Amino acid sequence: MKKVLSVFLALVFAMQLGISAFAGFNAPHLTRDEWDSLYSSLCDGNELPMLCVGADETQVSLVWHCDKETATPEVRLAKNSTMTGAETFEGVTTEAENDYQLVCRVTITGLEENTAYYYQWNTGNGWSSPCKYETKSFTSHKALVIGDIQIGGQSEDSQIQSDVGYNWNNTLAEALSKNPDISYLVSPGDNTSTGKTADEWQTLLMPEAVRSLPMALAIGNHDKKGMTYNYYTNMPNEYYGKYFEGLDRDFWFRHGDVLYLFFDATSADAHDHMAMAKEAVELNKDAKWRIGVMHQALFGPGYSTFDPETQILLNAVFTPIFDTFDLDLVLTGHSHLQGRSHFMTESVRVGKAESGKTYKNPDGIIYLNSNAVCDHSSFDLFQPLNIAYSFNENDVTTYTTLEFEGDTMKIETRRGDNSDLLDSLTIEKTKEQKDDMLLKKFQRLLYKVVEFLGLVYMRIDALVVKIRGGHF
């Protein structure tokens, strides 16, 4: 009996070890010296790969730069680090931002839930070292939200770029060490400072953790200053629309019961934003949760409350879309201030959303604004009545997790240095969404006016950008 019990306990212990090892990320906190060493060894290149979310939970994508003469868009995938029995996925090459490289893009399909994989990409000089990627549950899962990474801060200075990279690495390390069950990362934009240089993306991709963490990156106004977003990302279901120009595009993806709609909020193209949302929602009518992601903070704390472009133009363009398709949550950034709204409909507060509470089948949308990795120079001028929570210690980076399980979505915001809980909210949804089709058709008719005015604004804005030499 003792032998049987010993064997049983040994098996339980082994299973616990396996679960523990399976769940973790390779995301170490680094000392400044360790980061400086890593940064100096990688800062002169631009060939680190980005792991991107796929169209659904069974897919992920990879994008990397490679020498034009040897570029081969191939990725190998196996369930062991020796790559025995690996399956090869082929992709495409496209032009790079320079004359001597090509961009390789490959999508991996057929992933199974709760499974450890290893992948390699073709570097042009052979296969890379194997990187580990672990899928989590497809039904219950957790997402990580970090905003305004903005590698480079507000400058092109290499030292400031390294400083932001150091903060980015350690914020990731803190979030992932406390939440090893994260499935993917969402950024509401401003991933780079100038949008023009390869070293910004190279620094963004230096943390080892991003080799195991699929990312979904919205476009922010700083990304829009250049065109490098085109060459360093591989987002799913990109929607270029009828009137989008240059870097403009929206995209969407689905993970389990959650549909994400990413909008390029630097474009006032109301027609194409509405068309993308309509297409995505109609293709995913059974999704329980609908989440919007855009850069500018419609209902966040601080100066965005007084910004005419945000409160007049962007409000007119986006809130009708969010209300039309009954979104549950909208993730934003831009103001570098952490905050969260009460429940909002048509720009009006329709219900309280107090921290720490659970709300069942609420009316309205929660708007959550993240602060910044790059710097915290903004300050809270005014807290409007629609704000339910704001965090005013602007020298502290924060992160937010979204946990989906059954009928609930739990939102938690924590400090990025020690994971102390700052704000939480749980939404329970047990009723199916029922659209008032007559009302929606009437709203859609009125929105035609917004679409026309949005196109007029786009033409004026394009002229202004041309005169001043770029976006600001």
Phi, psi and omega in degrees: 000321179296321180295317179298315180297320180297316179297318180298314179296323178296319178295318178298317180297318180296319179296321179296319178297318180297317179296317180298314181293324182293324190279341191275160172254153170274085187224070184284143165294137181246142170288168180298321179295320179296318178295316181301322178294316178296315183298314182294331181281341186240347192291341182271359181253183174208027188251010174293140182274155171249130173268121186245154175298153175263182180296330174213185187292346180270005184226151163219160180235158178231144176220136179204160176267148181210153177305136185301325184286335186237004185299124178225111184282082181226142173227137176253143182227133179215170178258019177212153185287345176277354177065025177295131179069027183295143174262138182257132177247132180252150181227219183227160170246145176226170180298146173262179179278001178231177185269352188247002180229165168235158176260126178260133179228127182223138175250129177264131182237170174076023180289146178254153181285156177052047185227138176268127178238162171231139180226155175225147174244152180282113184278353188093344175236031183111181181280144175292171171293149181295138174246142182268136174224126183245122172283150176251195178297141178273341182266311175248126183206173182228138178246153178248135179239121175225130187246163175045055175298314169043060179306124185108349180062234178253020184215177175254013181291130184295327179291318177294322177300317177295320179300315180293320177300320178297315178294320178299313180300314186281333172294316175301314182300318180295312182296316185283331177291327179272344182225070183290354180263015177296137179261328182195165180246140176243129175242126177277026170106174191058063178278335179232173182268309184254341184067017187239340189243145180293328185293337175296315179290324178299318179292320177303326185263006181290321180302132182301330184299329185289347174288345182241006187233102177299139183240147174235113190245115173287163177268130176248175182295329177287322174300328185283353178292336179226201184236008187292338175306326179302329193254350185239006179233163179212067184280149182279156173049043179295136185240113183264347170064193184265329187239356178301148180224150175063238182281348187306135167185150169253170171202167178214157171208165180232139174227111183062237181268012187245125176253123178255132176244113182259126182244139172277094186283359173278355178249133179268018182287081184300323182302310184284328175298315179295318182295319178297314181299317180298315180298313182296317181293318180294330177280349184223050184296337183271000179292130182288321186243140176235123185234128176264148178225125176209167188277304186291143185273106178291315183228059179247170178286162172091205192291343179300336178298332184252004183277114184300319181299318180288310189282340179255299185290301185293325177298317180293325182284314194261322183298325175297326177294313182296320180287321180301319184258016171051054177293153179264328188209142173233127181258129182223179179209230170079312186276352181062029179232128178281129178192167181214143181271169163284186177286128186237141171219130180052043176067014181238140176290125182245359178183150178287151175222077186281143182300138177087358184254162176248134180239129183259123178048053182285156170272146175100175186241140172268131175251120182244124182250128180268154174272204193238149169278326191288309178199171185225050185277346180288162177216157186274104179285325189199139177248103183292168184295338181282351182275124179268331182205141172216151182243115190261002176275084190287354176272004182244124174285147179237166171218157181234141173245143174244115182248124182248122180211116181060238182266009186241148169237119180253127180251123179228131175247133184227159174296145180276353181258332181219004176064020172299138181287128180254322185204145177211153179202138178238132176246129178249126182239113181243353180254146174285147177288130179241114183276135171276094189297323180295315179297318182296322178295321178294316178298321180295324178295315178297328183291342178301326177296317178297319180299316180296312181295327177296320178293321176298314179299319180301319180293319178295316181296320179299322178293318179297315180299320180294319182292317184270355172086024176140174179282153177232000000 
